[in-house]
Amino acid sequence: MLDMTDVRKTFNAKTVNEKVALDGLTLHLNDGDFVTVIGGNGAGKSTMLNAIAGVWPIDRGSIVIDKKDISRLPEHRRAPLLGRVFQDPMTGTAATMQIEENLALAARRGERRTLKPGITRAERNQYRDQLAALGLGLEDRMTAKVGLLSGGQRQALTLLMATLKKPKLLLLDEHTAALDPRTAEKVLELSEKIVRENNLMTLMVTHNMRDAIRYGNRLIMMNEGKIILDIAGEQKQKLTVEDLMTAFFKASGEEFANDRALLS
């Protein structure tokens, strides 16, 4: 499970540029929860993911994953618990290395390195099967440099790498925002398939209201560093974009004014 309790993060504190990014954020996730996160620009969505990943320290509060308090752990100490896919397809892979070499690095995350052969035959067969499941033909290009792949192929590979060791929590940070609509839909379908088959606890930040409604078993909306809506189960299944906008207005007293979300 994930427990965030009274988490606060302020940037540029005590200056004219002070910005409260997370304002007493409290969130609980159960094992297997697939939660979509939506909100306007500056609502705190990516800041929340960065707080969990340990990109920078929080000012107060606690973050607990699988009963382990990680609030004060450095980023590299949290890495074995987490998988993450970023918005930029160029992030998360080594462009000058082969596909199979990238997968080998992901498979060895958190382990001690030795001088034994880098990739065994059994591992290579395993990678081929896992790539074939993506349905992108990458199993026939395992020695190709990752930098030669398209954005969608690279993002699918990053998704596979992030889940290769079945993390306690998967963080998807607008991971389809830089892709064309058709490719984005394919990557989202792959994401849902991998999350469902591995029963992964997942937080997926998206700017697309329809995707936030369509995917996952729970939806949260953020505004000014707080969670103002938390919708799950049958209520979420019946949601429409219009319902979501109305609920946002009732909870915040403001119109939802995010062009990317409304035009998607």
C-alpha angles and dihedrals in degrees: 000000000000123000122184112180126189093331115182130182126177124183122209091006117202093012133102087259095056112147125183102213099172118026112192093317115192122183136160125195127184125215109282095020113144104198124185117207124206136169144129126288110296093016092129101254100131090033088061091052091047090051091054092046092048097239086149134357121270120236095229143341132060139273117201126183120186090346091306117120106224096168095116100028118115118246096260092053090056095047096089089059097048143060119194138186118191132209094251112074088209091066121082100032136072106242097201094050128081123260092250091048091054090051091049091054090051091048091054097048110139094010130113115260120233137178095254119118112296101230124020124210091249091053092048090053090048092051091049091055093047092049091048089057089062090064094220100111093247091130087075093051102050094134094048118112112256090228088070093061125099120251092259094048091048093049091049089051091049089051091052091048092049092054100035093103095036102245122215088239131020118207117200109186107194086306094172099042094099094049131088114258097259094047091044091055091051092051091047091052089050090049092053091046094051093044092049097045093048096036089231122182101234141185112195118187112202137169091207115093094197092053090047089055097040100049131058134014096264138036129201127187122205132204129174093351096310137096107247099170131035114177127173145158122011092352090061093046090058095047123121128191088252091053090051093051091049092048090050091053093049092048099043105022089232137101114252102249108179110127094195091056095043096046096045 
